[in-house]
């Protein structure tokens, strides 16, 4: 073998090459961009001409030579090998078949290595003929549970939207969801939809927030950047729905007009106006009122309404009587909608699970909580006589003995023993 530098235009195609069909324009563009950025990494393999001429025939690497010419290279390195009896047909076939594309996980690891060496995402995208969006997508794998990465490396990848949802979740949450959804021996495929759906959290976007940085800080809102949103829009978001809605409510309270109210919203997303109020769809008058409310996406909305004129007093009324006036009282905070209650409930449940898995718990309290867990429902203090399993049943009766009259856990060791034994017997 011998390494030589030759003009790529002087090399001749091998008539026995294995790849006859044209490669895709995308693949050619990728190879051309790579050659322009870093040159030819692996020299093409050539042999001497069969008729004993001084030229070289390409044995392996026809696409590299073609794109080197397209890149305008005057000289490239080639590896000269002895000519095979079959004209290199087998060598060309084996090289083509044996070549395997890097899986996405290995691509990500290679990209992270380049970033560590000082490459920017834009430069990597140019070198690989890929969009910066694709580079950012692969870099999301840095936030994925290692066990999931191992499976993705086998070629079973989620789509972009699912990957974004998975990467946005904490590793603890990913670990729990992966336990329930990891593939079995009989079915090696993963339902990434189920994984992403279990990890999905409602996003509230900064572009929909009426409040500023001061209220965001007061409510502990930390914005996260959505890497895949269009570049010309504010893509920051938070999954802390309760804090976002609270800050929005606070802003409405602080910015309520003189004749304004904070309106409640129906289950259908429509604002509820005061009784006898008539909504104004055109230009409001100075005497009209304003209602501010939050829609289903948490955005602050404003509508105007008009109250009926006060009836004049009949003749003979006492002189001191004032005309009837309709007084609109604004509520500082409206009742939370059913959807809001569900969101808050989910948040509190997540917080409870987190606390139960991490917080230190005394043994007696732990046993008491296990009794409550077997009750299976919210326990009423007066449920001692109940026997319906839909509402805790006998387990609820045992659990109720652990509470005081105000609904707080209050028990001694003997009471706890009796309740635990009763639950054990019923189980």
Protein Blocks (a to p, Z undefined) as FASTA:
>chain_A
ZZddddfklpccdfkbfblbdcdfklmmmmmmmmmmnopfbacdddddfklpabdcdfbh
plmmmmmmmnopabdcdddddddfklommmmmmmmmmpccddfklmmmmmmmmmmnopaf
klmmmmnopafklmmmmmmmmmgcfklmmmmmnopacdfklmmmmmmpcfklmmmmmmmm
gccfklmbccfklmmmmmpccdddfklpmbdfklmmmnopacdddfkbcfkbcfbdcfbl
mlmmmmmmmmmmmmgcfkbccddddfkopacddehiacdfbdcdfkbccdddddfkopac
dddddddddddddehiafklccddddddddfbacddfklmmmmmmmmmmmmmmmmmmmcc
dfklmmmmmmmmmnopacdfklmmpcbfknopjmlmmmmmmpcfkopacddfklmmmmmm
mmmmmZZ
